[in-house]
Amino acid sequence: MTLVEIRERAKKLGIKNLKKFRKDALIRQIQQAEGNSPCFKGIENCGELTCSWREDCQG
């Protein structure tokens, strides 16, 4: 997912000041807004197989 796409997703969730976040931090903000653990790039061998961010995170 591109940074533009990530920012659009964040905007739909009501996250403000999108340009102040780097990609990793913005994804964590999105995870938290969606009610998930803000764990992007923070867990090796993650077991969340259906996570939207899995490919970028574990790849």
TAUR-V574425 format. One line per field, one symbol per residue. ss: DSSP state (H for helix, E for strand, C for the rest). phi: phi as a letter, one per 40 degrees, with the letter a starting at -180 (. if undefined). burial: 1 if it has 9 or more other ideal C-beta (glycine too) atoms within 8 Angstrom, else 0. A space follows every 10 residues. Layout:
ss=???
phi=???
burial=???
This chain:
ss=CCHHHHHHHH HHCCCCCHHH CCHHHHHHHH HHHCCCCCCC CCCCCCCCCC CCCHHHHHC
phi=.ccccccccc cccgccfdcc ccddcccccc dcccgbccbd gbbcfccccb ccbddcccc
burial=0000011011 1010100100 1000011111 1110000111 0000010000 101100100
